[in-house]
Amino acid sequence: MSLPDGQKLGPGLTVTRTAEHALISPSMAANGCLSDAQINAIVAADAPMKLNYPLASGVVPPLMSSAGGETEYPGHPFLSGLNLLTPESIVGAQPPANPLPNGAAAEAKYWEVFVRDFLAKDPNFNALTVDPQNPGPWQQRINELSILGQDLGMEGMANKTDFTDFAKAGGKLLLIQGKSDASVSYRETIEYYNQVQATMGSAAVHDFARFYLIPGFDHWNRPAFNVKWDWISALENWVENGRPPQSQVATDSNPATAGRSRPLCECPTWPKYNGTGDVNQASNFTCVT
């Protein structure tokens, strides 16, 4: 199995989608590895999901229409690190159905809860009858839900991009995300962080926040690189002693690979092997763009 031509492994990657069949060879197909339908499904899941209407909320310009409001989700990193075998991830062991089987993907379960409990307000409603791209009569209700927090006086909610008051109060933020996250696409987090910088200015954000992307780390379950990092000391030194985090190192706590380390690289940089030395030591990697 090979990666598509032109794929960049850094956090600002743009996956080329013209070489998806590099995922499979004729001999692999003959042995029943991946069918064309399976490849198409993986490529579709990796690609952005575009809505045919703008949401009422939304503050992330690359994902917005000219009228304002988010119009797409950037897709999950199937072609750049996501573990398809993660239990109850966005793949699942069973296809969605009504009623939803226990082995269905976590994303299908989230969708069912959203549709039944928030959208239709009917515990027996068939969530599979609602197409998020073309919701028809449900579009107005979806838009109402997208700005519900603002209506309750909680301005911005998860889309808040101005942390001026937080920064003035001396607040500091350490944000990490795994590049193998099967629940929240790291691409979306990048777009959000970019918008925080656009709102406040990169220098102002750097005064109170650090954003680290970690290859091999996922959302919650069996990551290839299970991060162990003394973030409390890093935060205390920054808040109490005025020493921003520098040259941070994460250690893998997986039993089979315990002790290997990688530098924590501020987005948009990523850890590149220097070409010599022990590949299990952070000192032999450099954060590059």
Solvent accessible surface area in square Angstrom, and as a share of the most:
residue,aa,sasa,rsa
1,M,160,0.72
2,S,61,0.40
3,L,92,0.46
4,P,5,0.03
5,D,107,0.56
6,G,67,0.64
7,Q,25,0.11
8,K,93,0.40
9,L,89,0.44
10,G,0,0.00
11,P,5,0.03
12,G,51,0.49
13,L,21,0.10
14,T,108,0.63
15,V,7,0.04
16,T,50,0.29
17,R,81,0.30
18,T,132,0.77
19,A,21,0.16
20,E,36,0.16
21,H,99,0.44
22,A,36,0.28
23,L,14,0.07
24,I,27,0.14
25,S,42,0.27
26,P,119,0.75
27,S,71,0.46
28,M,41,0.18
29,A,54,0.42
30,A,90,0.70
31,N,122,0.62
32,G,65,0.62
33,C,66,0.40
34,L,33,0.16
35,S,55,0.36
36,D,92,0.47
37,A,73,0.57
38,Q,90,0.40
39,I,0,0.00
40,N,86,0.44
41,A,60,0.47
42,I,23,0.12
43,V,20,0.11
44,A,70,0.54
45,A,40,0.31
46,D,0,0.00
47,A,24,0.18
48,P,47,0.30
49,M,78,0.35
50,K,121,0.51
51,L,28,0.14
52,N,105,0.54
53,Y,16,0.06
54,P,53,0.34
55,L,36,0.18
56,A,58,0.45
57,S,10,0.06
58,G,13,0.13
59,V,52,0.30
60,V,7,0.04
61,P,73,0.46
62,P,83,0.52
63,L,8,0.04
64,M,54,0.24
65,S,36,0.23
66,S,130,0.84
67,A,89,0.69
68,G,27,0.26
69,G,5,0.04
70,E,27,0.12
71,T,24,0.14
72,E,36,0.16
73,Y,60,0.23
74,P,12,0.08
75,G,4,0.03
76,H,21,0.09
77,P,0,0.00
78,F,25,0.10
79,L,6,0.03
80,S,13,0.08
81,G,50,0.48
82,L,11,0.05
83,N,70,0.36
84,L,67,0.33
85,L,155,0.77
86,T,9,0.05
87,P,50,0.32
88,E,85,0.38
89,S,2,0.01
90,I,26,0.13
91,V,69,0.40
92,G,21,0.20
93,A,95,0.73
94,Q,83,0.37
95,P,103,0.65
96,P,69,0.44
97,A,46,0.36
98,N,70,0.36
99,P,113,0.71
100,L,34,0.17
101,P,31,0.19
102,N,135,0.69
103,G,18,0.17
104,A,0,0.00
105,A,9,0.07
106,A,11,0.09
107,E,56,0.25
108,A,17,0.13
109,K,55,0.23
110,Y,122,0.46
111,W,63,0.22
112,E,31,0.14
113,V,77,0.44
114,F,61,0.26
115,V,0,0.00
116,R,49,0.18
117,D,83,0.43
118,F,103,0.43
119,L,4,0.02
120,A,20,0.16
121,K,140,0.59
122,D,54,0.28
123,P,97,0.61
124,N,124,0.64
125,F,46,0.19
126,N,46,0.23
127,A,6,0.04
128,L,89,0.44
129,T,93,0.54
130,V,8,0.04
131,D,65,0.33
132,P,41,0.26
133,Q,63,0.28
134,N,87,0.44
135,P,7,0.04
136,G,49,0.47
137,P,127,0.80
138,W,71,0.25
139,Q,63,0.28
140,Q,132,0.59
141,R,66,0.24
142,I,17,0.09
143,N,30,0.15
144,E,75,0.34
145,L,26,0.13
146,S,36,0.23
147,I,50,0.26
148,L,81,0.40
149,G,10,0.09
150,Q,66,0.29
151,D,100,0.52
152,L,119,0.59
153,G,64,0.62
154,M,94,0.42
155,E,131,0.59
156,G,13,0.13
157,M,103,0.46
158,A,90,0.70
159,N,36,0.19
160,K,88,0.37
161,T,17,0.10
162,D,67,0.35
163,F,45,0.19
164,T,52,0.30
165,D,119,0.62
166,F,85,0.35
167,A,32,0.25
168,K,164,0.69
169,A,90,0.69
170,G,38,0.37
171,G,16,0.15
172,K,53,0.22
173,L,66,0.33
174,L,32,0.16
175,L,49,0.24
176,I,57,0.29
177,Q,17,0.07
178,G,2,0.02
179,K,13,0.05
180,S,11,0.07
181,D,5,0.02
182,A,4,0.03
183,S,17,0.11
184,V,59,0.34
185,S,0,0.00
186,Y,0,0.00
187,R,28,0.10
188,E,51,0.23
189,T,20,0.12
190,I,20,0.10
191,E,39,0.18
192,Y,51,0.19
193,Y,18,0.07
194,N,68,0.35
195,Q,33,0.15
196,V,6,0.03
197,Q,52,0.23
198,A,76,0.59
199,T,62,0.36
200,M,37,0.16
201,G,32,0.31
202,S,68,0.44
203,A,79,0.61
204,A,41,0.32
205,V,1,0.00
206,H,90,0.40
207,D,97,0.50
208,F,4,0.02
209,A,1,0.01
210,R,12,0.04
211,F,3,0.01
212,Y,5,0.02
213,L,5,0.02
214,I,5,0.03
215,P,59,0.37
216,G,19,0.18
217,F,39,0.16
218,D,9,0.05
219,H,90,0.40
220,W,137,0.48
221,N,21,0.11
222,R,181,0.66
223,P,17,0.11
224,A,71,0.55
225,F,7,0.03
226,N,51,0.26
227,V,28,0.16
228,K,136,0.58
229,W,31,0.11
230,D,89,0.46
231,W,130,0.46
232,I,94,0.48
233,S,44,0.29
234,A,9,0.07
235,L,49,0.24
236,E,83,0.37
237,N,50,0.26
238,W,10,0.04
239,V,80,0.46
240,E,127,0.57
241,N,83,0.42
242,G,55,0.53
243,R,137,0.50
244,P,54,0.34
245,P,9,0.05
246,Q,141,0.63
247,S,112,0.72
248,Q,33,0.15
249,V,72,0.42
250,A,0,0.00
251,T,44,0.26
252,D,1,0.01
253,S,48,0.31
254,N,30,0.15
255,P,131,0.82
256,A,102,0.79
257,T,53,0.31
258,A,68,0.53
259,G,46,0.45
260,R,54,0.20
261,S,12,0.07
262,R,48,0.17
263,P,22,0.14
264,L,12,0.06
265,C,1,0.01
266,E,61,0.27
267,C,21,0.13
268,P,84,0.53
269,T,31,0.18
270,W,55,0.19
271,P,15,0.09
272,K,107,0.45
273,Y,75,0.28
274,N,81,0.42
275,G,50,0.48
276,T,102,0.59
277,G,50,0.48
278,D,74,0.38
279,V,75,0.43
280,N,63,0.33
281,Q,81,0.36
282,A,12,0.09
283,S,95,0.61
284,N,30,0.15
285,F,28,0.12
286,T,68,0.39
287,C,52,0.31
288,V,43,0.25
289,T,108,0.63
